[in-house]
């Protein structure tokens, strides 16, 4: 999905953000399910909040604050790959989004 256009009308921006977030959340939870990753209730709530924030940044063009890549060196390649797959579906978010998202996947994998 490519969301290249940044929306400036606040009402339309909020509606589009909600639609994108709902769509991406379905895809994220389906992806996790296919990989046997089942977040607990708290993890699911935190992941949902994060994906909604990603949708907001995708629609609004709001940048992430600077992120230190070294903080994510212990994240497994599997979690990072899944996160990059999700970020790619947004179409206009930087790779740093995958670093942050991968933490949710890594933590949920520990439930197994």
C-alpha positions as CSV (number, residue, x, y, z in Angstrom):
1,X,0.0,0.0,0.0
2,X,1.4,3.4,-0.9
3,X,0.1,6.4,1.0
4,X,2.4,8.9,-0.7
5,X,0.0,11.9,-0.3
6,X,0.0,13.7,3.0
7,X,-3.5,14.9,4.0
8,X,-3.9,18.4,5.6
9,X,-7.7,18.5,6.3
10,X,-7.9,17.4,10.0
11,X,-11.3,15.6,9.7
12,X,-10.4,13.8,6.6
13,X,-6.9,13.0,8.0
14,X,-8.5,11.5,11.2
15,X,-10.9,9.4,9.1
16,X,-8.2,8.2,6.8
17,X,-5.8,7.4,9.7
18,X,-8.5,5.3,11.3
19,X,-9.2,3.4,8.1
20,X,-5.6,2.8,7.5
21,X,-5.0,1.7,11.1
22,X,-7.9,-0.7,11.1
23,X,-6.7,-2.3,7.8
24,X,-3.1,-2.5,9.0
25,X,-4.1,-4.0,12.4
26,X,-5.9,-6.8,10.6
27,X,-2.9,-7.5,8.5
28,X,-0.5,-7.3,11.5
29,X,-2.5,-9.8,13.6
30,X,-3.0,-12.1,10.6
31,X,0.8,-12.0,10.1
32,X,1.5,-12.8,13.7
33,X,-1.0,-15.6,13.7
34,X,0.6,-17.2,10.6
35,X,3.9,-17.2,12.4
36,X,2.4,-18.6,15.6
37,X,3.0,-15.4,17.6
38,X,0.2,-14.6,20.1
39,X,0.5,-11.4,22.0
40,X,-1.1,-11.3,25.5
41,X,-3.8,-8.7,26.2
42,X,-1.3,-6.0,27.3
43,X,1.0,-6.6,24.4
44,X,-1.9,-6.5,22.0
45,X,-3.0,-3.2,23.4
46,X,0.5,-1.7,23.1
47,X,0.9,-3.1,19.6
48,X,-2.5,-1.6,18.6
49,X,-1.5,1.8,19.9
50,X,1.8,1.6,18.1
51,X,0.2,0.6,14.7
52,X,-2.3,3.4,15.1
53,X,0.5,5.9,15.7
54,X,2.3,4.5,12.6
55,X,-0.9,5.1,10.6
56,X,-1.1,8.7,11.9
57,X,2.5,9.3,10.9
58,X,1.9,7.7,7.5
59,X,-1.1,10.0,6.8
60,X,0.2,13.2,8.5
61,X,3.8,13.0,7.4
62,X,4.8,13.6,11.0
63,X,8.4,12.3,11.4
64,X,9.7,10.0,14.2
65,X,12.2,11.4,16.6
66,X,15.7,10.2,16.0
67,X,16.2,6.5,16.9
68,X,19.5,4.9,17.9
69,X,19.9,1.7,15.8
70,X,22.2,0.2,18.4
71,X,19.3,-0.2,20.8
72,X,17.9,-2.9,18.5
73,X,20.9,-5.0,17.9
74,X,19.5,-7.9,20.0
75,X,16.3,-8.1,18.1
76,X,16.1,-11.4,16.1
77,X,16.2,-11.3,12.4
78,X,12.8,-12.9,12.3
79,X,11.1,-10.2,14.3
80,X,12.9,-7.5,12.2
81,X,11.8,-9.2,9.0
82,X,8.2,-9.3,10.1
83,X,8.3,-5.6,11.2
84,X,9.9,-4.6,7.9
85,X,7.1,-6.4,6.0
86,X,4.5,-4.4,7.9
87,X,6.3,-1.1,7.4
88,X,6.6,-1.8,3.7
89,X,2.9,-2.2,3.5
90,X,2.5,1.4,4.7
91,X,4.5,2.4,1.7
92,X,5.9,5.7,3.1
93,X,7.4,5.1,6.5
94,X,11.2,5.0,7.3
95,X,13.0,1.8,8.3
96,X,13.3,3.1,11.9
97,X,9.6,2.3,12.2
98,X,10.5,-1.3,11.7
99,X,13.1,-1.2,14.5
100,X,10.5,0.0,16.9
101,X,7.7,-2.3,15.7
102,X,10.1,-5.3,15.9
103,X,10.3,-5.0,19.7
104,X,6.6,-5.8,20.0
105,X,7.0,-8.9,17.9
106,X,10.1,-10.0,19.8
107,X,8.4,-9.6,23.2
108,X,5.3,-11.5,22.0
109,X,7.5,-14.4,20.8
110,X,8.5,-14.9,24.4
111,X,4.9,-16.0,25.2
112,X,5.5,-19.2,23.3
